[in-house]
Amino acid sequence: MIEVRPFSSLGGANHGWLNAHHHFSFAEYYDPRRMNWGRLRVWNDDVIQPQSGFPPHPHRDMEIITYVRTGAITHQDSMGNKGRTAAGDVQVMSAGTGVRHSEYNLEDEDTTLFQIWIETDKVGHPPGWGARQFPKTERSGQWSVLASGKGDEGALSILADARVLGATLEKGQELTYEAAPGRHVYAVLATGAVDVNGQRVNARDGVAIADATVTFKALEGPAEIVLTDTL
């Protein structure tokens, strides 16, 4: 099963400082056909204007992964963590028993990012936060595990039977991924365009995949792919 979900079909809202598009039902956007994809609950495509952002707000029992596409986001939370995550890099937060955090674009340009929520496997676990750089050169033509609940070396740790992966392809390059039985794979292009088993996928489109092996072939490069694999 392969379903391409064009960017134009997503829900969303423009709040002025924030222009948000939702791959799944979120906030005021509700579509019973797009509530989740397995344990993947949220994939938001956000554009945050300079010197603005999300003031302190709470989360609980959710794995939250932020993939910064352009600009940077500055995080601060009730655990005492503070950090700036720049384009191409990733931060994760296990909300656990509860945490408050803020996320601001303190830059002089728009920040664009994907925010991904995955249901936790460990309800009531202590909260945590982490971030690291993932140079795009290290994922050129291959998958790199960005976040994982499976102990992958070099990946940020999350508390879920899930992986978040990234890859970049130059025009003409191909890369394959197998959605194993019972798994839910969801991929979104940050840039470029690819062919996925005969279907064109453009930047910011989503692809829901189950029980299939797919080949991503770059039609326009660089094609920057972000992919989740969950139960």
N, C-alpha and C positions, 0 to 999 in steps of 0.2 A: 504494500500500500504506500503510495507516494502522493501527497496532496500539496500543490503549490498554493500558497496564500499570498496574493499580491499585496504590496504595501498599501495600495489604494483601497483594499477591502478591510483594513484594520479600523478598529474603533479609536477614539481619542478625544482630546480636548486641548484647546489653546488657552492658557491662562495668562498670556502676555509674557511673563518671565519664564514660563515653562510651556513648551509645545510638545505634548505627549501623545504617542501612538501606542495602542495596546494590542498585542497579538492574542491576548485572552481577556475575558471579562475582568474588568477592574474599575474601581471607583464608580462613576456614573455610567460607564459602558457595560452593557449586559447583553450577551449573546449565548443562549443555552447550548449552542453547537460548539462554542469555544470557551469552555469553562477551565479546561486544563488539557495537558497531553501527558497521560500517566501522572507521575509525581511532579511534573513541571506545572507550576500554578500561574506564574506571571512571567511575561517577557515584554518589558516596556522599552520603547525606543524614544528617548528623551532628548530634547534640545533645550539647554538651560542658558539663558542670557547672562552676559557678564555681570559680576557683582550681585548675584542673586542666588537663590537656592532654597533648599528644604530646611526650615527651622527645626529645632529639636522635636522629635516625635517618637513614640514607642513602637517596638516590635516584640514578638514572642514566638518561640517554637517555629522558626523558619530559617532556611539557609538562603542567604541573600548574596548574590554574586554581581559585582559591577564591573563591566567591561567598558573602558573609556575609549571612544573612537577618535575624538579630537578634543583639544583643550586639556583640562584637568579638573578633578573634583577634590575638594578638601573635606575630610571626614573628621568628626570629633564625637566621642560618645561618653556615656556615663561610667564606663569602665576605666576611663582615663586615657584612652587611645586617641591619637591625633596623627593624621597623615595626609599627604597629597599624592594622588594617583593620576598619572599623566597618560596621554594617548598611547594605546597599545598595551597598557598595563592593566592589572586586575586587582580588585580587593574583594574579600569575602567577609561576611559577618554571620556567625551562628547566633541567632537571637536568643535561643535557649529559654531560661526562666524569665527573661525580660531585660530589655536594654533600651535606652533612649539615645538617639544619635541625630546629628545634623549633617547635611551635605551641601556645601556651597561651591559655586563657581566663583572663585576669587580672581579669575583671569580677566584680561581685557578683550577676550574673544568668546564666542559661543563655545560651550562644552556640549559635545554629543556623546551619548553613552547608551549601552544596553544594560538594563537592570533585570536580573533573572532571579526568580524565587523558586526554590525547590523544597517540597515538604520534607521535614526532618525525619530521620529514623529514631532520634533520641529525644523524645519529648521530656522537658524538665531538666535538660542538661545545662550546666553553667554556660553563659554566653562567652563568645570570643570573637576576635577580629584579626585579620592579617592582610597584607598586601605585598606584592612583589612585581618586579619588572619582567616582562616577557618579550625580548627583542624579536622583531618580526623576521630577522635574518635566521633565527634559530628554528622557525617553523615554515621556512620557504620550501614548498613542495612536499611537506609532510605534516602529519598531525602532531601537535604539542599539547600535552595535558596541562590545562591551566588550573583547574580545581578538581579535587577528587575525594571521594569517601572510601577509596579502595587502596589507599596507601601508595599511590604512584609517586616515585621519587621526583622531587623538584616542583610538584604541584602544591598549590594551596589546599589546606585540609578543610573539608566540609563533613557534616554529620548526616550523610545520606548515601544510599547505594546509587551513586551517580558520578558522572564525569562531565566536565566542561572542557571542550577542546577547541583549538584554533589552528588555522592553516592559511597560508597565502600562496596563490598560484599565479604565475605569469601566463599571458595569453598562450593557449595551446596545451598547457600542462594539465594533467589529469591526476585525480586522487580518489581512491575508493574507500567506502565505509560500509560495514555490515551491521545492520540492525538485527541483533540476535533475537530469537523467539522470546516473546514476553517483554521485550524492551521497547521503549518509546524514544525515538530520536527526533530532535527538532533542530533545524539549521537555519541560520539567518546570515545573509551577506551584509557585511559592513560597507564594502566597496566592490565595484566591478560587476561582472555578469558571468554566469556559468550555465552550462547545459547539465541537467540532472536526469539521466536516463531518458533523454529525448525531449525534456521540457525546459524551457528557458526560465531562469531565475535571475532577477535583477537586484540591484542594491536595495536592501531593507525589506525584501520579500522574505517570507518564511516558507519552510518546507517541513511538513509533518511526514515522518517515515516510520513504518512498522513492518517487520517480517520481510525485509528486502535488503539486497545489497545494491548500493547506489554508487555511481561514478560521477564525480564533479569534474567537468571539463571547462576550463576558463575560456570564455568567449571574449571578454574584455579584462585586461589586467591592469594593476594587480587585483585579483579577486581575493578578498579577505573574508574567510568563513569562520563563523562561531557556531559551535554545535554542542547540544546537550544530549546525554544518553542516560535515561532514568528508567526505573521500573514503571 
